[in-house]
Amino acid sequence: MYGAVISKERRMEIAKKKIAALFASVILFIMVSYFFIDIPVAIYCKSLPPGVRDLFETITPLGVSTWYLVGSFSLFLLFRYYRRRIYAHRALFLFAAIAVSGIAGAFLKWVMGRFRPKLFFEGDLYGFNFFNTAHEETSFPSGHSATAFSLALVLSLFFPRYRLLLFGFAVIVSVSRVVITSHYLSDAVGGALVALITVFLLRKRFSL
């Protein structure tokens, strides 16, 4: 029994170290991308054929949080009404993950005030104008990416069999933001990081 307890504690310690290493790696990538990758990728995407960009224009609305928030909260109320407590709890978790990641992302957008690619192409502006709410200066992080990854992370906990499909969906939505040059690559990765941190923290709160 004692050995089993030690083994469980050891697994938890290893898991925490892996998560910390993942966070650190993503933050490092965001920094490297900002200095060396973002602009070349944006220029490449800007030069893509119109048909390719149009395709991703049809994909990018899948990252809008509104319907996921409405849908998850409606499911929460429905399951609550029929006293399906487990499902109501899960629906509320999904709603909270998307809502909190959206709020956190919006706050970071205001703090960072990062110029969107549009300003780089039109005025050669690249960098930050901190504490700014203008749409063209709220590039980091990508809200669509945060929403897509929050959705994928939560649903993958409930439906692990479809994990690859869910994360594939999140990646495609995030990539669409970069392809249509609404965001830089590091913005999309930043949105995914916001989602990861949000779901990680809320998972403990919801005891999942």
Sequence and secondary structure as in RCSB ss.txt:
>XXXX:A:sequence
MYGAVISKERRMEIAKKKIAALFASVILFIMVSYFFIDIPVAIYCKSLPPGVRDLFETITPLGVSTWYLVGSFSL
FLLFRYYRRRIYAHRALFLFAAIAVSGIAGAFLKWVMGRFRPKLFFEGDLYGFNFFNTAHEETSFPSGHSATAFS
LALVLSLFFPRYRLLLFGFAVIVSVSRVVITSHYLSDAVGGALVALITVFLLRKRFSL
>XXXX:A:secstr
 HHHHHHHHHHHHHHHHHHHHHHHHHHHHHHHIIIIIHHHHHHHHHTS HHHHHHHHHHGGGG SHHHHHHHHHH
HHHHHHTT HHHHHHHHHHHHHHHHHHHHHHHHHHHH B  HHHHHHH   SB SS   GGG  SS HHHHHHHH
HHHHHHHH GGGHHHHHHHHHHHHHHHHHTTSS HHHHHHHHHHHHHHHHHHHHHTT 
